[in-house]
Amino acid sequence: MQKPPTVTSPPHKNFPAPVTNSGSGNFEKGKARPTLKLHVGFSLSCHHALCGVKKRMRQDTDISWHEQWFAAYATRERAKARGDATPLDLKIRHTQRVLDNARAVITEETFMPDTARACLLAALYHDIARFEQYLRYGTFKDRESCNHGLLGVKILKGEKCLAREKDTVRGAALAAVGLHNRFALPRGLPENVGLAAWVVRDADKLDILRIMDEHLSGPMPYCPTVVLSLPDNADICSRTVIEAALAGRVAAYADLRSVNDFRLLLGTWFFDLRFPASRNRFILDGHARRLLAALPDIPPYGQAKNFLLTLFEGQGARLKQDGIQPPPPGSTRQRELS
């Protein structure tokens, strides 16, 4: 902790003025000690305040009850699957990784305790509707089924699992769940709602990159549901997605026509990440680079591919030079809070 600044204003009746060195190496007798007491008292009060903040953060970010509730809900819903339940297993793992990513963000950022709690609850519950969506429609494509963000809000209200939370925490978490899958967040959101939604969106994108990299870069055939059942045909492309990449803006799901479009769209997510910790992890994890590397070097994808890879390589070099390394997922549960 930094030493408090030297007082230069006239002395208050309760605090003697600080004493300067007389040049002999000794402070004037009887006057240095009160200033020392002021500094020590200031430091102790700051220490106690910091301990109080950490204790409250530790309490407010403990959502273990909710994690247990979600695990039971997921088990119950998965048991209803009549066919292949693998996509639901992916969503269960995805939920835990998104929660880990959200913890990493709130560890790096300075959030009020209630806002931090809302962020974690929204991360945990953001995809709760995916179970009902898949069981009812057999797909995760919202355009062919339902808006899983809005359905998630309905499920959470019906299950009443957030009933014991503060109104502000519950409201921000529900709003973030309902907004997390929007192409863009509306303007004018309350600060706590906006922060919770941005944390979930960043955390969600980072883990979707992992999932897509594992499936599309792996040796085994991937599950069509993971790539939204898009055709893996090199002759099919979306000029709109390519133009978005070249313009340095995020592409839209609605414009996807093929798996290669999806690869390129994932690379554009860099432009939509809100927090520095999220952008650093995007670069250093390397998922986007591997996904883009599989695109052809020739038109129509070559120019957009090279543009994004050059950008990411430059960002990576900067982070390496600065010595920045992201913490591995899951390592932030107790860091700075214990």
C-alpha positions in Angstrom: 0.0 0.0 0.0 1.3 3.4 -0.9 2.2 5.8 1.9 -0.4 8.6 2.2 0.6 11.9 0.8 2.4 14.4 3.1 -0.1 16.9 4.6 0.7 20.5 3.4 -2.5 22.2 4.6 -2.6 24.0 8.0 -2.7 21.6 10.9 -6.1 20.5 12.3 -6.5 20.7 16.0 -6.5 16.9 16.3 -3.5 16.3 14.0 -0.2 18.1 14.5 1.6 19.4 11.4 4.2 17.0 9.9 7.8 17.7 10.8 10.6 18.2 8.3 14.1 17.0 8.7 16.3 19.7 10.3 19.3 18.7 8.3 21.1 16.9 11.1 19.5 13.6 10.4 17.1 13.8 13.4 13.5 14.9 13.6 12.5 17.5 16.0 11.8 15.8 19.3 8.2 15.2 20.2 6.7 16.1 16.9 7.6 13.3 14.5 5.7 10.6 16.6 2.2 12.1 16.1 2.7 12.1 12.3 3.9 8.5 12.5 0.7 7.6 14.3 -1.4 9.3 11.6 0.4 7.3 8.9 0.0 4.0 10.8 -3.6 4.7 11.7 -4.3 5.6 8.0 -2.6 2.4 6.9 -4.4 0.2 9.4 -7.8 1.7 8.5 -7.1 1.0 4.8 -6.1 -2.5 5.7 -9.2 -3.1 7.7 -11.4 -1.6 4.9 -9.7 -3.8 2.3 -10.2 -6.9 4.4 -13.8 -6.0 4.8 -14.2 -5.6 1.0 -12.5 -9.0 0.4 -14.7 -10.7 3.0 -17.8 -9.3 1.4 -16.6 -10.2 -2.1 -15.9 -13.7 -0.8 -19.4 -14.0 0.5 -21.1 -12.3 -2.4 -19.3 -14.4 -5.1 -20.0 -17.7 -3.3 -22.8 -19.1 -5.5 -22.2 -22.7 -4.6 -25.9 -23.3 -3.7 -26.8 -22.1 -7.2 -24.2 -24.4 -8.8 -25.6 -27.3 -7.0 -29.2 -26.4 -8.0 -28.1 -26.0 -11.7 -26.4 -29.4 -11.6 -29.6 -31.1 -10.3 -31.6 -29.2 -12.9 -29.3 -30.3 -15.7 -29.3 -33.9 -14.6 -33.1 -33.9 -14.5 -33.5 -32.4 -17.9 -30.8 -34.5 -19.5 -32.7 -37.6 -18.4 -35.6 -36.6 -20.6 -33.5 -36.9 -23.8 -34.8 -39.7 -26.0 -31.9 -39.8 -28.4 -28.4 -38.5 -28.4 -27.8 -36.4 -25.3 -24.2 -35.4 -26.2 -25.2 -31.9 -27.2 -26.6 -31.4 -23.7 -23.4 -32.7 -22.1 -21.5 -30.1 -24.1 -23.8 -27.4 -22.7 -23.2 -28.6 -19.1 -19.5 -28.4 -19.6 -19.9 -25.1 -21.5 -21.8 -23.6 -18.5 -19.0 -24.4 -16.1 -16.3 -22.9 -18.4 -18.4 -19.8 -18.9 -18.7 -19.4 -15.2 -14.9 -19.8 -14.9 -14.3 -17.2 -17.5 -16.7 -14.8 -15.8 -14.8 -15.3 -12.5 -11.6 -14.4 -14.4 -13.1 -11.1 -15.6 -14.5 -10.0 -12.3 -11.1 -10.8 -10.6 -9.4 -8.4 -13.1 -12.1 -5.7 -13.0 -13.3 -3.6 -10.1 -17.0 -4.4 -9.6 -19.3 -3.7 -6.7 -20.0 -6.9 -4.8 -23.7 -7.1 -5.8 -22.7 -6.5 -9.5 -20.1 -9.2 -9.3 -22.6 -11.7 -7.9 -25.1 -10.8 -10.6 -22.4 -11.5 -13.2 -21.7 -14.9 -11.8 -25.3 -15.9 -11.5 -26.0 -14.7 -15.1 -23.0 -16.7 -16.3 -24.2 -19.8 -14.5 -27.8 -19.6 -15.8 -27.2 -18.0 -19.3 -27.9 -21.2 -21.2 -30.4 -22.8 -18.9 -33.0 -22.8 -21.7 -30.8 -24.8 -24.0 -32.1 -28.0 -22.4 -35.7 -27.3 -23.1 -34.9 -25.9 -26.5 -33.0 -29.0 -27.5 -35.6 -31.4 -26.0 -38.5 -29.6 -27.8 -36.9 -28.7 -31.1 -33.8 -30.8 -31.5 -31.6 -27.8 -32.3 -29.7 -24.9 -30.7 -30.6 -22.6 -33.6 -32.8 -19.8 -32.2 -34.1 -18.9 -35.7 -35.6 -22.4 -36.1 -36.9 -22.8 -32.6 -37.0 -20.1 -29.9 -35.0 -17.2 -28.3 -33.1 -19.2 -25.7 -32.2 -16.0 -23.8 -35.9 -15.0 -23.3 -36.9 -18.6 -22.6 -34.2 -18.7 -20.0 -35.7 -15.8 -18.1 -39.1 -17.5 -18.2 -37.6 -20.8 -16.8 -35.7 -19.0 -14.0 -38.8 -17.1 -12.9 -40.8 -20.3 -13.0 -38.3 -22.3 -11.0 -37.9 -19.4 -8.5 -34.2 -20.3 -8.0 -33.3 -16.6 -7.7 -36.1 -15.8 -5.3 -33.8 -15.3 -2.3 -31.5 -12.9 -4.1 -31.6 -9.2 -3.6 -34.0 -7.4 -6.0 -31.1 -5.6 -7.7 -29.0 -8.8 -8.0 -31.9 -10.9 -9.3 -33.0 -8.2 -11.7 -29.5 -7.7 -13.2 -29.0 -11.5 -13.5 -32.3 -12.0 -15.3 -31.8 -9.1 -17.6 -28.3 -10.3 -18.5 -29.6 -13.8 -19.3 -32.3 -12.3 -21.5 -29.8 -10.0 -23.3 -26.7 -12.2 -23.6 -27.6 -13.6 -27.1 -28.6 -10.3 -28.6 -26.5 -9.2 -31.6 -25.9 -5.9 -29.8 -26.9 -4.6 -26.4 -29.4 -1.8 -26.3 -28.2 1.6 -25.2 -29.1 3.1 -21.8 -29.0 0.0 -19.7 -28.5 0.4 -16.0 -24.8 0.0 -15.2 -25.1 -3.2 -13.2 -27.2 -4.8 -16.0 -24.8 -3.7 -18.7 -21.8 -5.0 -16.9 -23.5 -8.4 -16.1 -24.5 -8.7 -19.8 -21.1 -7.8 -21.1 -19.3 -10.2 -18.7 -21.6 -13.1 -19.8 -21.2 -12.2 -23.5 -17.4 -12.1 -23.2 -17.2 -15.3 -21.2 -19.6 -17.1 -23.5 -17.7 -16.2 -26.6 -14.4 -17.3 -25.2 -15.7 -20.8 -24.4 -17.6 -21.1 -27.7 -14.2 -20.5 -29.4 -12.8 -23.4 -27.4 -15.7 -25.7 -28.3 -15.4 -24.9 -32.0 -11.7 -25.3 -32.0 -11.9 -28.7 -30.4 -14.5 -29.9 -32.8 -13.3 -28.4 -36.1 -9.6 -28.8 -35.5 -9.8 -32.3 -34.0 -9.3 -35.6 -35.9 -12.8 -36.9 -35.3 -16.0 -36.0 -37.1 -17.8 -33.2 -35.3 -21.4 -33.0 -34.2 -23.5 -31.1 -36.8 -25.5 -29.4 -34.0 -22.3 -27.7 -32.8 -21.9 -25.9 -36.1 -25.7 -25.1 -36.3 -26.0 -27.8 -39.0 -24.4 -25.5 -41.5 -23.0 -27.2 -44.7 -19.3 -27.9 -44.8 -19.0 -26.9 -48.4 -16.0 -24.8 -49.6 -18.0 -23.5 -52.5 -20.6 -21.7 -50.3 -19.7 -18.4 -48.6 -21.3 -15.3 -47.2 -20.0 -12.1 -48.7 -21.6 -10.2 -45.8 -19.5 -12.1 -43.2 -16.3 -11.6 -45.3 -17.1 -7.9 -45.5 -17.6 -7.6 -41.8 -14.3 -9.2 -41.1 -12.4 -6.9 -43.5 -14.2 -3.9 -41.9 -13.1 -4.9 -38.4 -16.6 -5.5 -37.1 -18.4 -8.5 -35.6 -20.3 -10.6 -38.1 -23.9 -11.9 -37.5 -25.2 -15.4 -37.1 -28.0 -14.6 -39.4 -25.5 -14.1 -42.3 -23.9 -17.5 -42.0 -24.1 -19.9 -44.9 -21.4 -22.4 -44.3 -18.9 -23.8 -41.7 -16.2 -21.6 -43.2 -18.4 -18.6 -42.6 -18.6 -19.7 -39.0 -14.8 -19.9 -38.7 -14.5 -16.4 -39.9 -17.4 -15.1 -37.7 -15.6 -16.5 -34.7 -12.5 -14.5 -35.6 -14.6 -11.3 -35.7 -15.6 -11.7 -32.1 -12.4 -10.1 -31.1 -14.0 -6.8 -32.1 -17.0 -7.3 -29.7 -15.1 -8.2 -26.5 -15.6 -5.6 -23.8 -12.9 -6.3 -21.2 -9.1 -6.3 -21.5 -8.9 -9.6 -19.7 -11.2 -11.1 -22.3 -9.3 -9.8 -25.3 -6.0 -11.0 -23.8 -7.4 -14.5 -23.4 -8.8 -14.5 -26.9 -5.4 -13.8 -28.3 -3.3 -16.1 -26.0 -5.6 -19.1 -26.1 -5.0 -19.4 -29.8 -8.4 -20.9 -30.6 -9.3 -18.2 -33.2 -6.0 -18.5 -34.9 -6.3 -22.2 -35.4 -9.9 -21.9 -36.7 -8.8 -19.2 -39.2 -5.8 -21.1 -40.3 -8.0 -23.8 -41.8 -9.6 -21.3 -44.2 -8.3 -21.3 -47.8 -5.7 -18.7 -48.7 -7.4 -18.0 -51.9 -10.6 -15.9 -52.6 -13.1 -15.5 -51.2 -11.7 -16.0 -47.7 -8.0 -15.4 -48.2 -7.9 -11.6 -47.7 -10.1 -11.6 -44.6 -8.2 -14.6 -43.1 -4.9 -12.9 -43.6 -6.2 -9.6 -42.2 -7.4 -11.2 -39.0 -4.4 -13.4 -38.5 -2.0 -10.4 -39.0 -4.0 -8.5 -36.4 -3.9 -11.3 -33.9 -0.2 -12.0 -34.4 0.5 -8.3 -33.7 -1.7 -8.4 -30.5 0.1 -11.6 -29.4 3.5 -10.0 -29.8 2.5 -7.0 -27.8 1.2 -9.2 -24.9 4.3 -11.4 -25.0 6.5 -8.3 -24.8 4.4 -7.0 -21.8 4.7 -10.4 -20.1 0.9 -10.8 -20.0 -0.4 -14.3 -19.5 -4.1 -15.1 -18.7 -4.8 -17.4 -15.7 -6.0 -20.8 -16.7 -9.8 -21.3 -16.5 -10.8 -22.3 -13.0 -7.8 -20.8 -11.3 -9.7 -17.6 -10.2 -12.2 -19.2 -7.8 -10.2 -18.2 -4.7 -7.5 -15.8 -6.1 -7.7 -12.4 -4.4 -10.9 -13.5 -2.5 -9.4 -15.9 0.0 
